[in-house]
Amino acid sequence: MTTFTLDHHLRVTLIPSTKYKTVGIAVKFIADFDPQRTNERLLVGRILCSKSKKYPSKRLLQQKLDDMYGTQVTSHVSRIGFQSVSTIQAWVISSRYMNDVFNLPLQAMDLLEELLFYPYVDSEGYFDSRVCDEELRLHKEEIEAIYHDKFEYSFQQFKKVMFHGELFQSSAKGDLETLDKVSKETLKEVYNQMMTSDEKELFIVGDFDEEMFHRHLLQRFRFTEVLKDRQWIDTEGPQTITYRDVEEFNDLSQTRISIGYRTPIQSDHPLRHAMSLFSVLMGESDQSILFQEIREKSHLCYYISSIYSENKGAFFVFAGVDDLNRLQAKNQMLTLISPSAIDAISEDQIDLAKKHLIHRIQKQSDNMHALMNLHFSNMKLHQSPYNPLSQIAAISAITKDELREVAKALRVDTAHTLRNGDAHENHTL
Amino acid sequence: MKIIPFDRVKERVFEWKTPSNTTIRVLSKPDFYEKNVFLKIPFGAIHQQVLLQDETRKTFPKGIAHFLEHMIFENTEKDVSREFALLGASVNAYTSPNETVYYFSTTDDIIKPLMLLLETVFQATFAEEHVQKERKIISSEIQMYQDDLEQSLYYEVMKHLYSNHPIRDDIAGTKASIEQIDSSMLETYYQLHYHPSMCSIIISGDVDVDKIQSALSSTLLGTVYNSPELKQSLYFGVRMKKETTPFIQKTKDVNSALWMKGYRIPMRLFEGRNIAEDELRLILYLDHFFAKGSDFHEQLLKKQLINNSFDFSVTIEDNYAHILFFTETKNPLATSKAITGYLTSIEPNMISKRQLDRQIRKLQGEFVQIFNSPKDGAALILDYEDKGIHLESLLAWIESLGRNDLAISKKWLEEAKTAEVVYVSKNMV
């Protein structure tokens, strides 16, 4: 892996590897997370990927991509701590395939530059109103469709309760509440902000000629560079935690239970690896405590799992159960997530969880998308390149005492149950 | 052992038969951490009825193949998942309409978990108490999928498209059908369908092929077995619905309508043909007219008749063939009319050589990209090679395609019977 800064201040990271058959080229735009601008940040990425001066319709751009052996151009937005990260990227097959005489990866880089710097705008710099309207409609319908996905919907409702008033409640991918405020003016403003005020980073990963790309890059992506101190960890939270137990009702067959905990152990904490291991031990594998106790022994569910959000300092547990079993399942979940549960765990169980986590880290290193994002977040959170070996060493060294410590640090915040019934019955228990 | 080169994607596969007549394939992927093993039993959810060598027929309840897949891990002697975890492997399985696949991934040694997989699949035990326990878990799985509206819509279309073919049944069965399944029935189904000579194995990753071959020779695959008792797995009285099914509308708790239309193609049209080629032929034909980048896709977006959820799929198997169109829409009647009308109006001669070349390039690029992942590459080979289709020849065939090769698609569509189902909200009725 090579990281360098070009004369025009663009920070570039090259991760070459011949084991891949493609090349990924991504530009990341970093700005302070603004809940009033989440829709615009998502929409600008999509508008940029839909047409440009040279390819003035979605159809023409898509045809160009198909001609380039199915090259894909995509955009997405995520949040890390108090930062919004918009990524606009191209994925193209390596020059070693299909007797590529045109150097497709370099073409893809030029195309990405074309999309970013030469968008299809009118003389006043506004995006084409037809494409704005269309992307706005598509975006709105995507948000509305979350309602059809009961997994996602129940998590969204749970987040509204647990993180009410906090930035974490807002989705980085936009929301219906602020969608009416999107206009051609706000889209132009956000695009200009991205190109001028946002911090930018370029990543290239895959099977490519490093030297050739380096030379080519000298003339490309001449952004105005902005560097500032950024907060990559979400520090918001209540002064005191008061446990809430909330029931909501919706049209569904299976009751969904979500339980949220807060923890001071975040990405900059020395116990972060122990907290990740704790989550694996509790609910991230078929050997986990929740899976074994609630599914295998009590037969109360088909799925049960946990997630640790290190940027937020939160730990979540989810299960889908028959409504008749909801109280039993919820009580078991609450009882099992405790320091005393750690006391009952054998060293063998801890070793199994370590193996599982190490296996996952190694697998992630095989995946180009994951590799790029892990390098990026590691640089931001820990100011060092992503190193799976040091992570594996840290995980191998975790002790039972450390697991007990992370369990002690957890504070249960919210239990949310989504049940079948009319929405007007929603209440706090 | 033979080596099968896939020159176009710069891969190679080692292939041999064991004394048990099991086909073993190894996709060598140097430098990847992840190693995968897939063991395929060529029977799945549609195989509910069998003909034995003595001409006896047996019928099993819906969901039995899926129930068996769950039970394979319920060994009375040991905790199978834990044994895999101790070896650093994550094991799982899935049942599709046509097959049941057991697989594991690891970043450690592959031999020991491979031996364990063979023992697990071919030395299964069925205790009634484990059957009772697993029934509760499967029941919860069925309940979970009832909240998946897209899956529910799919089965509604299947039920109207096929009159008594088991493809119309939910893979997991129903709560009532799984009540009929007991340990002796599972044992009978298992003895009939899980014969080493009928299964195939594919391994992918940075592995030592000679070591694998040597290790397998000392397992149960190193033994010669009698022919399986099963003569034919079939379903009786498969019939197509005679009349075109009208537009079926159901009220659901949705924000946008969910619309799906199926086209069932009579199997007689594929007699004596290569169905893998025919499937790709039809994909290319429909892709030309409906994929992103086509004129019609652009029109549908402009008229707000589809959104980003719009998709179509082509499935041609030995005993069923259909095309499915799906989208969320605010105006299902107009969407249906537009897509149905357009499908009848399109002609093969509307495709230019230039356009076909573009589509072929896109498809070639997709094949190359799949091999970025050892797991996806192995799954693709498992799918094609077992049908006797050599991937390199298939790619060569794709390159040689001309417009006339797609012409037959028109006839298939003309002879297809349809079923159309839409889920609408109360407000839309």
Interface residues (C-beta under 8 A of the other chain):
Chain A: S17 T18 K19 Y20 K21 T22 S57 K58 R59 Q62 Q63 L65 D66 D67 M68 Y69 G70 T71 W91 I93 R96 Y97 M98 R130 E134 R137 L138 E141 E142 E144 A145 Y147 H148 K150 N250 D251 L252 S253 Q254 S285 D286 Q287 R295 H299 L300 C301 Y302 Y303 G320 V321 D322 L352 K355 H356 I358 H359 Q362 K363 S365 D366 N367 M368
Chain B: R8 V9 K10 K29 P30 D31 F32 Y33 E34 S81 R82 A85 L86 G88 S90 S105 T106 T107 D108 K133 K136 I137 I138 S140 E141 Q143 M144 Q146 D147 D148 L149 E150 K252 D253 V254 N255 S256 L258 K292 G293 S294 D295 H297 E298 L301 K302 Q304 N307 N308 S309 E328 K330 R358 Q359 R361 K362 L363 Q364 G365 E366 V368 Q369 F371 N372 S373 P374
